[in-house]
């Protein structure tokens, strides 16, 4: 779904209107389609470790890895933060 970016009319965003139009992972994606049927998204799949990072502090480096903007450090796990509280509107 390319992160749900710009896919607004297909899903019900009423539970989290602040997420509509954003590039989201499957765990943060819309839980229901606009007709009310479950979307299959909105839960973590558990296939790999989920790491939360501070917003706006990372970018891709020349190798395609995540790097801390200020330091260039690509050890992103050193900057991990607690999982944010889920806002349900």
Secondary structure, 3 states (H helix, E strand, C coil): CHHHCCCCCCECCCCCHHHCCCCCCCCCCCCEECCCCECCCCCCCCCCCCCEECCCCEEECCCCCEEECCCCCCCHHHHEECCCCCCCC
